[in-house]
Amino acid sequence: MYYTKACHKGGSCDKAKVSHSHSEANGYYPSSSTNVPVILSQVNFQTAVEAEVHLPTPAKEIKSIKKNVSLKQCNVLKHPFREDQVKLFITGIVHKNIQYVEACSGTVKDYSVDIPFTGSDDVKIYKPVFQSQSQTTSTTEYKNASCNHHGSNSHQTSSFTYESFNEPITCKLNYSDVIELDLFEDFDRFGRFNTIIEKMEVNLWLYLLQNQPTGNCSDDTSHKPHKPCHKHKHKWIWAKRGSNPCARRLTGVELRPCVAPNETNRNKKCR
């Protein structure tokens, strides 16, 4: 069972009047061949719960209790200073369907109730998380001198901001079990009870997953087009970012084919 969140739309804001707009788009050979879920860690999550259930009518005997476990929230926060650790937040419910009788004979009553549980803990991961930082505030500014060069021009400013849209870490629930002790209380003079004190341990096994690119531009495939590079100081070099040498950083640098004018081999491997 995968836990996914629906996308929520934010409120609308005032729209600025656009006086000019120009667009251009170019396609380049992808830096990876596929984007697949990678298992970062297999997690065993345990939590103890004590709950009080009040039946709508007094019960003489419990005939059966059916239980189903489901997650309502599963969030993962990457540790800012440790590459092998994340913070896991889990919220779920144990849905119980209780069937009972009010007397030695008669109809079977049916009652359903949800018992919530929640918990958090640090979890070790065994695969690296692909995550890049963003800077969306104008903390990096470029100031121009004033007309008399006695200070900065207060009528204009420029800045550079960037956003990296990382793949979220998701949860996949693979297995669950519940160990339970039920205590009957509030008996009447007919020997019927109305309250059940439930002490249970919920045990979950789940995967922490993240979609990550696999394969790289060094794969020897046929009919591979020119590889995008950027020309800087008359040298043909790769645009690198982070630990992935085949990731392109498109920050205003003019892109050119990764083959110098005197080269004719179109299927040369990326080094």
Backbone hydrogen bonds, N-H to C=O, Kabsch-Sander energy under -0.5 kcal/mol:
donor,donor_aa,acceptor,acceptor_aa,energy
3,Y,171,C,-1.7
4,T,2,Y,-0.6
18,V,16,A,-0.6
19,S,17,K,-0.5
33,S,214,T,-1.7
34,T,214,T,-1.7
36,V,212,Q,-2.0
38,V,210,Q,-2.3
40,L,38,V,-0.8
40,L,208,L,-3.0
41,S,208,L,-1.0
43,V,41,S,-0.6
43,V,206,L,-3.1
45,F,43,V,-0.6
45,F,204,L,-2.4
47,T,202,V,-1.9
49,V,200,M,-3.1
51,A,198,E,-2.6
53,V,51,A,-0.5
53,V,196,I,-3.1
55,L,53,V,-0.6
55,L,194,N,-2.4
59,A,193,F,-3.2
60,K,101,V,-3.5
61,E,101,V,-1.4
63,K,61,E,-0.6
63,K,99,Q,-2.7
64,S,99,Q,-1.6
66,K,97,N,-2.5
68,N,95,H,-2.1
70,S,93,I,-2.0
72,K,91,T,-2.8
73,Q,91,T,-2.4
75,N,89,F,-2.4
77,L,87,K,-2.7
78,K,76,V,-0.5
79,H,85,Q,-1.8
85,Q,82,R,-0.8
86,V,123,V,-2.5
87,K,77,L,-3.2
88,L,86,V,-0.5
88,L,121,D,-2.9
89,F,75,N,-2.9
90,I,119,G,-2.9
91,T,73,Q,-2.8
92,G,117,F,-2.7
93,I,70,S,-2.4
94,V,115,I,-2.4
95,H,68,N,-3.2
95,H,93,I,-0.6
96,K,94,V,-0.5
96,K,113,V,-3.0
97,N,66,K,-2.6
98,I,96,K,-0.6
98,I,111,Y,-3.7
99,Q,64,S,-2.8
100,Y,109,K,-1.7
101,V,61,E,-2.1
102,E,107,T,-0.5
109,K,100,Y,-3.4
109,K,107,T,-0.5
111,Y,98,I,-2.5
113,V,96,K,-2.3
115,I,94,V,-2.0
117,F,92,G,-2.6
119,G,90,I,-2.2
121,D,88,L,-1.7
123,V,86,V,-3.0
125,I,84,D,-1.7
126,Y,40,L,-3.2
127,K,40,L,-0.5
131,Q,129,V,-0.9
135,Q,162,Y,-2.8
139,T,137,T,-2.1
141,E,139,T,-0.8
142,Y,158,S,-3.1
143,K,141,E,-0.5
146,S,151,G,-2.8
149,H,146,S,-1.4
153,N,144,N,-3.4
154,S,152,S,-0.7
156,Q,153,N,-0.9
158,S,142,Y,-1.2
160,F,140,T,-1.2
162,Y,135,Q,-2.3
165,F,163,E,-0.5
166,N,164,S,-1.2
170,T,168,P,-0.6
170,T,209,L,-2.8
171,C,3,Y,-0.5
172,K,207,Y,-2.0
173,L,1,M,-2.8
174,N,172,K,-0.5
174,N,205,W,-2.5
175,Y,205,W,-1.7
177,D,203,N,-2.1
179,I,201,E,-2.2
181,L,199,K,-2.7
183,L,197,I,-2.5
185,E,195,T,-2.7
188,D,192,R,-2.5
191,G,188,D,-1.7
193,F,59,A,-2.4
194,N,185,E,-1.4
195,T,185,E,-1.8
196,I,53,V,-2.9
197,I,183,L,-3.3
198,E,51,A,-3.1
198,E,196,I,-0.7
199,K,181,L,-2.7
199,K,197,I,-0.5
200,M,49,V,-3.1
200,M,198,E,-0.5
201,E,179,I,-2.6
202,V,47,T,-2.9
203,N,177,D,-2.8
203,N,201,E,-0.5
204,L,45,F,-3.2
205,W,175,Y,-2.5
206,L,43,V,-2.4
207,Y,172,K,-2.5
208,L,41,S,-2.3
209,L,170,T,-2.7
209,L,207,Y,-0.6
210,Q,38,V,-1.5
212,Q,36,V,-2.8
214,T,34,T,-2.5
219,D,216,N,-1.6
221,T,219,D,-1.4
224,K,221,T,-0.7
229,C,256,R,-3.1
230,H,237,I,-1.5
231,K,254,E,-1.0
232,H,230,H,-0.6
232,H,235,K,-1.9
235,K,232,H,-1.1
237,I,230,H,-1.3
237,I,235,K,-0.8
240,K,238,W,-0.7
241,R,244,N,-0.9
244,N,241,R,-1.2
247,A,244,N,-1.8
250,L,248,R,-0.8
251,T,249,R,-1.4
256,R,229,C,-3.4
258,C,227,K,-2.0
263,E,260,A,-2.2
266,R,264,T,-0.9
268,K,265,N,-0.7
270,C,217,C,-0.6
